[in-house]
Amino acid sequence: MVGCAPTPGSYTPMVAAGGYHTVGLKSDGTVVAVGNNICGQCDVSGWANITMVAAGYQYTVGVCSNSTVVAVGDNTSGECDVTGWTNIVRVATGNDWTVGLCSNSTAVAVGYNGHGQCNVSNWTDIVQVSAGTLHTVGLCSNGTVVAAGDNTYGECNVSGWTNIVQVAAGLWHTVGLCLNGTVVAVGDNIWGECNVGGWTNIVQVAAASDYTVGLCSNGTVVAVGYNNFGQCNVADWTNIIQVAAATHDTVGLCSNGTVITVGDNGYGQCNVSGWDLN
């Protein structure tokens, strides 16, 4: 098993969606993955004692129970150079860079920085991070939001946001979940991916290439934006406890530990029907 010191007890299952691969964290701390594996991004069968997973475009990152980090897959831009990280509690993956949230509420980042998306070393009081295609977003403990990186479409115009409890960064847009269960969004809206103003009773949001997904408090799911692959066809989903959004597919973790997906399956990234993460 790969480099994480054993920790007794169970882990919280979760799903992550990358460029064209899907990752699942099981309750025993091991990890499964399906889909495109051209860069070895699905080679996670040896991982153990993992507390969180994140999927980038062609790589996968895991946080270990000892707060170190492991990564596999494409490392052309150094996005997998996380072996020296310690005291990490969460990670986020972008196109080709990785962001880590430290236990002291600061952030670190490695990988491609052509648009300044890794310029997070001055961030403080951060409780969650999210990475899009060319920008990084951080949620502060006071409910405000910071951002770094490309702002061509206004995706980093979040300085006025307040009472935010979760953030998600997509291709050219950023989504924020408000304390009252409503949702805000800024950035490119060519496909309607920012049309979330009418959403209510949302408990989690996910943002992908050109669409946005919301998990409702009753376990149902809503989605808006680009839908040419059917990635927004989630209206019939029930008993969902977490969602993840990829390039052209959406993943849902069910309350019984099974996983469902809709959208593009060109690389087998939707072949999760046999998964049981509990």
N, C-alpha and C positions, 0 to 999 in steps of 0.2 A: 504494500500500500504506500501511497505517496505521502510524504513528509508532514503529517499532522499528528501531534501527540494525542493519544486516545483520551477521550473524555466520556465518562459513563453517562447513560441516559439516552433519551431520544432527541431527534432533531425535528425541526418544523419543515415539512415538505413544501416545495415551491417549484415553479416552472420559470424558465427563461427562454427567450426567443432571440436568435441571432440573425445574421444575414439570410442564411438558408439552412439553419439547423436549430433543433429544439433540445433543451437540456432540462432534466428533472432531478431535483434533490429528494432523496428518499428519507424516511424517518429514521433509518439506521445510519445516516450520514454518508452514504455512498451516492454515486451520481450515475445517471444514464443519459445517453444522447443519441439522436438520430438525425439524419440529413446529410448535407454536403460535408464531406470529410477530406477534401482535397489538401488541406493544410494540417490535418490531424486534430481539428477542433472538436471532434467527437471522441478522442482518445482519453476518456475519463474513467474507464472501468477500474483503474487502480487507485482512484481517489477514495479516501476514507476520512471520517470525522470532519466533514464539511458542514458549515453552518449557513452558507449562502452561496448562490451561483449567479453569474451574469454571463451573457452571451454577446460577443461583439460580432463584427461582420464575418470574420473567418477565424475567430478564436474564442476560447472559453476561459473564464476566471472563476476561482473558488476561494472563499474565505475559510480558513481552517479554525478549528476549535481553540487553537492556541494563538489566534489572532495574526497568524502569518497568512500568506497568499500563494496560491499555485495557479499556473496558467499553461494552456496548451494551444497550439495552432499557429497561425501566421504571426511572425515577429519581425516583419520587414521594417516597421517603424519603431520597434522596441516596445510595442504594446504589451508584450509578455514579460518584460523585465521587472518582475515584481518580487523576485526571490529574497531581496533584502528588506522588504517591508515588514514591519512589526506593529503590534498594537492597532491593527485594522479591524473595524467592526462592520463595515459595509464596503461594497465596491460597485462601480458602474462602468459599463463598457460602451464606447462609441464606435465609430467606424474603424479606427485604428489607433485608439488610445484608451488608457485605463485610468480611472479615478478611484482613489481610496479614501474613505472616511476614517480618520484616526480616532482613538478613544478619547483624545483631548479636544475633540470637536474641530480639529483642523483638517485640511485636505492635502493629498499628494496626487501627482499625476505623472504618467510616463507615456511615451509614444509620440505620434505625429502632433506637432504644435504649430503648423503653418498658419493657423488663424488665431492663435493665442488661447486655444481651448484648454491648454494645460497650465495656464497661468492662474493657479488657484492657491499658491503658497501663502498668500496674505489673507485667505479666508479664515474666519474664526466663528465660534459658536454655531457650527454647522451640525445638523442632525440627519440630513439625507442628501445624497448627490444623485444626479442623473446626467447621462451623456447622450447627445444626439448624433447627428452626422458630422457637424463642424462646431458644435458649441456644448458647453458644460453648464449645468445649473445646480445651485446649492440652496437648500432650505435652511434658514437660520432658526435658532431656538425661539425667537420672538415672533415667528410666523411670517417674516419678510423673506425675500428671495434675492439671490445674487446670481450673476451669469458672466461667463467669459467665452470669447470666441467669435465666430462669424455672426454678424447681425444684419446681413443683407436684407432680410425680410422682416426685421424687427423682432426676431425670435428671442433677443436678449433684453427686450424692453420690459423688464419685470420689476424695476426699482420701486414702482408704486403699489405693488401687491402687498396685502396684509392678511392676517388670519389664515394663512396657508398651512396645510398639514401634510401635503405630499406634492411632489413635482415630478413631471415626466417630460423628457426632451425627445422630440421627433426629428424628422429630416430638416425642416426649416421652421418648425413651430415648437412652442413650449406650452405645457398645460399645467395648471395648478388646481389642486383640490382644496376647497375652502372648508373652514371649520364647520360651517352650517350644511355641508353636503352638496353645495353647488360647485360649479367648475368654471374656471376662467382660462382663456387661451390667447396667445399672441403669436404673430408670425404669418407665414404664408397660408393663405386660405383658398387657393385655387380649386381645391377639391372639396371644400367645405369642412376641412379637418378642424377648424376652429369654431364651428357652429355648435358649441356646447352650452350656450347661455340658458337653455331651457332645462338642462339636466338638474335633477334633484335627488336627494337620498343616495348620493354616490359615496362609496367608501374606499375606492381605489381607482386610479387612472393609469393608463398606459398609452404611450405615443409611439408611432412607427413612421415609416416613410412618408405617407401622405394621409394618414388617418389616425383617429383617436378612439380609444376604447374606455368605457367606464363600467365598473362593477357596482351594482346597486345593493343596497342594504338587505334586500330580500333574496339575494343570490342570483338575480337575473343580470343580463349584460346589455349595454347599449353601445353603439358605434356609429361614427360619422366619418365621411371622407371618401377617399379613393376605394372603389370596390370592384374593380375589373376582374379580380381573382376570387371574389366572394368572401374576402377577409372580414367584411362587415356584417355578414349574415349570421348574427349571433342572437337574434330576437327570440329564438326558441330555447336558448340555454337556461338551465335552472340548477340550483344547488351549487353554484360556483363560489369559491372562496378566494381565488386569485386569478388575475389575467395577465397575459404578456402579449406584446405585439412585435412582429418581426417585419421584414421587408414587405411581404405580401401574404402573411398568414397570421392568424390570431390563435392563441393557446389559452385554454381555461383549465384550472385545477378544480376538480369537483370535491365536495365535502367527504366523499367516500374514498378519496385518494386516487381515483382514476383521472385521466386527462382526455380532453377533447380538443379538436382543432378544426378550423375552416380556412380555406384559401389555397394558395399555390402549394402544390406538392411535387414540384419538379425534381426535387432532390430527396424525396422521401421524408421531408421534415414534419409531415403530418401523420406519419406512421406510429402513432402513440397509443393505439387502441388497446394494446396489451399491457400498458403501464399500470402499476399499482404502487403509488409512492408511500402508502401508509406502512 
